[in-house]
Amino acid sequence: MTKRLLVVEDSKPIATVIKQIAQSLKYDVVITTSLAEVENLLSTDNDFFAATIDFSLPDALDGEAIACVLSHGIPGVVITGKMDDKTRQKILAQPVIDYIPKENSQAFLYLKRVLHWQITNQDNAILVVDDSSSARNHVVELLKRRNFTVFTANNGVQALEKLKQQKNIKMVITDLEMPEMDGIELTNEIRKAYSREQLAVIGISGASNGIHSARFIKNGADDFLRKPFCPEEFYCRITQNIESLNNIAKIQHAANTDYLTELANRRSFFRSAEQRIKGYIKKQVPYCLAVLDIDHFKRINDQYGHDSGDQVLKVLALYMRKHFGSGLTARLGGEEFAVLMHGIDTDNLYNKLDDFRREIAVATIPVGENHLSTSISIGVVFSSHEPLDKQMSEADVSLYSAKENGRNQIAVYGSDED
C-alpha cells in the first residue's frame, strides 16, 4: 500500500523538491501552502503516514502548523529557515520526528534519509532495558516516533529472555543500574552470544562518573549515552548504529549470494552445507546432496545470446526455490547448481528431484520474443557420511554419468546405472 506524505510548504520550489524526493521513495504526496489549508484538509482527511512541516507560513509565522499536524497523530519533520536556539527549543519541545534547517542542499539529502527511515525502521527491532518505567517509556516514545519496532525489559535477566524470544532484535539500549543483572553484566552476556555484526548495544547512565562509558565499551557496547540526553543526539547515535548493522548485512549478503540468481553462491553453500550435514548425520535424518547442470547450455548462449542464457539461469533458480524451498540451494558457477535437502527417506528425496527435473523438461521459458525449452541432468549422493568435498566429487561423477547416458535424467552415486 502506498504511503501518503503531507507536505506543508509555502515555497513552491522547495515543495517541488520535497515532492520529487518523496516520490522517489514511492510516497503519494499532497501539498498544502498555509495553515488554513492544512486545517481544512485534515478536518476531512488525516490518513497520512508522515508530514514535512514548514515552521513559518504566511498565516502561521511561529510554528503553529506543527501542533496542528501533530494533533491528528501524523508524525512530522519540521523544515525551518530559522535556526536560533529559541526556535530549536520550541521545535524539540514537541514530539516531532526531526527538524531540518534550510541551510543548503545537504538538508534535502538528509530529509530523504529521514523519510526512508520512516518506511524501513519498522524492520529494525530495538530492545529497551531499564528498571525505571518513566525512563523506559521515554526512550520507547522516542523510538516509536521514528517508527521502530520496540520491545522492553525491566532488567538484564528479562532482556536475555526477550532476545531468545524475538530473533529480529537488532539493538539493545540498556541502563546501567538495574536489579538482578545490571547493564554492564548484560552487555557482557550479550557478547557471549551475539557479535557486533549481529547486534548493537548502547549503554545509558545518569551517573556523573565518566568511567561508566569506558566500562560499557570495554565490555562490548557499541556506544554510550549519558542521561539526560537531547533527542537529537539520541537519534543520531541510534541511526548511526542501525545503519552500520544494515550496511554490514548488505555486504554479507553480497558476499554470500550469487548476483544473477540470488541463490547462495559456492562459498556460502559450502559453509552452510557442512553445518547442515553434521546435523543430519547426528540426528540420523535422511538427506541428499545433488549437483545439477543445464543440458546444452552453450547452445542457448550461442544461438540466443548471453542475455537469454542469463534469463534461463534466473528462471531455473525460481523453479529451485519452488521445489526445494526448505533446502539449501546454490549456483556453483556457470550453469551448475547444487541442492542439499532432507526428507522422509531416499525415495521421497529422489521423487522431489525427479519432480523438479520433469517440470523443467516440459516448461517453456520466455526470453524476449522467444520461448525456450531446456532440460537438466542431476547427480546425487544419498545420506553419505563422507566429508562434503568428497560428496561433491561423487555427485559430480554421477552428474557426468547422467550426461553420458543421454541427459535429462538423475544418476545416483553408487547405483548400478552410475
Sequence and secondary structure as in RCSB ss.txt:
>XXXX:A:sequence
MTKRLLVVEDSKPIATVIKQIAQSLKYDVVITTSLAEVENLLSTDNDFFAATIDFSLPDALDGEAIACVLSHGIP
GVVITGKMDDKTRQKILAQPVIDYIPKENSQAFLYLKRVLHWQITNQDNAILVVDDSSSARNHVVELLKRRNFTV
FTANNGVQALEKLKQQKNIKMVITDLEMPEMDGIELTNEIRKAYSREQLAVIGISGASNGIHSARFIKNGADDFL
RKPFCPEEFYCRITQNIESLNNIAKIQHAANTDYLTELANRRSFFRSAEQRIKGYIKKQVPYCLAVLDIDHFKRI
NDQYGHDSGDQVLKVLALYMRKHFGSGLTARLGGEEFAVLMHGIDTDNLYNKLDDFRREIAVATIPVGENHLSTS
ISIGVVFSSHEPLDKQMSEADVSLYSAKENGRNQIAVYGSDED
>XXXX:A:secstr
  EEEEEE S HHHHHHHHHHHHHTTEEEEEE SHHHHHHHHTT    SEEEEES BTTBTTSHHHHHHHTTT  
EEEEES   HHHHHHHHTS  SEEEE SSHHHHHHHHHHHHHHHHGGG EEEEE S HHHHHHHHHHHHHTT EE
EEESSHHHHHHHHHH TTEEEEEEES  SSS HHHHHHHHHHH  TTT EEEEEE  S THHHHHHHHTT SEEE
ESS  HHHHHHHHHHHHHHHHHHHHHHHHHHB TTT SB HHHHHHHHHHHHHHHHHHT  EEEEEEEETTHHHH
HHHH HHHHHHHHHHHHHHHHHHSTTSEEEEEETTEEEEEEE SSHHHHHHHHHHHHHHHHH  EEETTEEE   
EEEEEEES  S HHHHHHHHHHHHHHHHHTTSSSEEETTSTT 
